[in-house]
Amino acid sequence: MMDNVFLLLAVAALAGLWGAKGARALRTPQVVGYVIVGVILGPTLLGLYSPQNVQFLDVLNKPALAIIGFIIGGELRYAELKKLGRAIGFIVILEAIGAFLLVAAGVYLLTGKMHEALLLGALSSATAPAGTVDILREYKAKGPLTTTLYAVVGLDDAIALILYGFTMPIAMILIDPAAHFSITGALLVPLLQILASLAVGVAIGALLAQAMRVVHSPAETLAVGMGAVFLCCAAAQAYEGLSLILANMALGATLLNWKPMHGLRVKTALDNFAPPLFVAFFVMVGARLDINGAMLVALGPIVLLYVVLRSAGKTMGCIIGGALGGAEGNVKRYVGYGLLSQAGVAIGLSLAINSRLTPLGGDKAELGHKIISVITVTTFVVQILGPPFLRHALLKTGEGRAPTAAKG
């Protein structure tokens, strides 16, 4: 086990690089290599990264997710969204609800516990944008499917937060009948948090657009751009419930649509700065997992059920949503392939559930631990299985170009 933070970062960067090279040689997206390297270095195998190490390095997660949010926003150009907006709206709602309904129904049939079914159903609706964005960038993807994916993974968090905000109070009543439930609060609070996140991003984006008028060099552009990104992160940290991904998505969309040339300069600067952060981020995703044989035996049935039904719900929701929204064939058929990854939001919400249930003790505390364990294992599974599906979709539709396998 290592305690030197610089050594931890060095190992993550170098091992992650070679993991990506290996993944590319196997014609697999590089993010798979990063995650597998993290699993090898983490408590699951070598144990070089302890849970304490990983928690300490979580400070890297927020800048990485913030830049990912900005990149998503930078791809949401008004002219393209105007053409695809109806389809995107139907897809993002139905893929999230589809996963929620199928997982909740399956878990209830398996366990007979409605509160557990509702909580895992709500968590299943979330999609991790980081893996999808990394693959779209790696394969230099462009086209209607790509634009739809950028929009859906950016907005998906909003739907997941609403579903969680609505189901958590209901689940708490089923767990503890003395708990108070307000349907107005359950719906209104997450909706206000989402709107506030978007408003913060728009306001900071407007300020950044004005600041860029007196910024000229690449170094100045990077400094001002990162300053704006960090302001969004600061707002999300200062006000509980704000989403730094949504805020930075609004920041990127505001700048790129209002001042496209300034936006392109900032996006280019962040693109050049971000790769080391992304490597460390995905290695830490793998290193966070502590998977053992006893866990897999105990949770095997529910993990399998969750992965299969979540994938089916998102895929079917995309097909139905695409049909209702008038999306073209390739978008309807393949957009679900880019929504299988799961990480930050689902893990964060599972931790929130655990913090609510642990003080209650007994079976309730055990349920909190079980939910974290299920999300941990399923995160690993979908982080490995999801990227090849998206790679297949990009190559099949001609929107992506396979990178050349690294030599030497």
LINURKA-V660781 format. One line per field, one symbol per residue. ss: DSSP state (2 for helix, 1 for strand, 0 for the rest). psi: psi as a letter, one per 30 degrees, with the letter a starting at -180 (. if undefined). burial: I if it has 9 or more other ideal C-beta (glycine too) atoms within 8 Angstrom, else O. A space follows every 50 residues. Layout:
BEGIN
ss: ???
psi: ???
burial: ???
END
This chain:
BEGIN
ss: 00002222222222222222222220000222222222222000000000 22222200222222222222222200022222222222222222222222 22222222222002222222222200002222222222000002222222 22222222222222222222222220000000222222222222222222 22222222222222000222222222222222222222000002222222 22222222022222222222222222222222222220000022222222 22222222222222222222222220002222222222000002222222 22222222000222222222222222222222222222222222222000 00000000
psi: kkfjeeeeeeeeeeeeefeeeeeefghkkfeeeeeeeeeefafedfgfjl eeeeeeffffeeeeeeeeeeeeeffikeeeeeefeeeeeeeeeeeeeeee eeeeeeeeeefgjeeeeeeeeeeffkkjfeeeeeeeeeghkkaeeeeeee eefefeeeeeeeeeeefeeeeeeeejffkkkjeeeeeeeeeeeeeeeeee eeeeeeeeeeeffgkeleeeeeeeeeeeeeeeeeeeeejkfkjfeeefee eeeeefeeieeeeeeeeeeeeffeeeeeeeeeeeeeffkikleeeeeefe eeeeeeeeeeeeeeeeeeeeeeeegglleeeeefeffggfkkceeeeeee eeeefeeefflbeeeeeeeeeeeeeeeeeeeffeeeeeeeeeeeeefgfl kklkkkl.
burial: OIOOOOOIIOIIIOIIIIIIIIIIOOOIIIIIIIIIIIIIIIIIOOOOIO OOIIOOIIOIIIIIIIIIIIIIIIIIIOOIIOOIOOIIIIIIIIIIIIII IIIIIIIIOIIOOOIIIIIIIIIIIIIIIIIIIIIIIIIOIOIIIIIIII IIIIIIIIIIIIIIIIIIIIIIIIIOOOIOIOOOOIIOIIIOIIOIIIII IIOIIIIIIOIIOOIOOOOIIIOIIIOIIIIIIOIIOOOOOIIIIIIIII IIIIIIIIIOOIIIIIIIIIIOIIOOIIIIIIIIIIIIIIIOOOIIOOIO OIIOIIIOIIIIIIIIIIIIIIIOIOIOOIIIOIIIIIIIIIIIIIIOII IOIIOIIIOIOOOIIOIIIIIIIIIIIIIIIIIIIIIIIIIIIIIOIOII OOOOOOOO
END
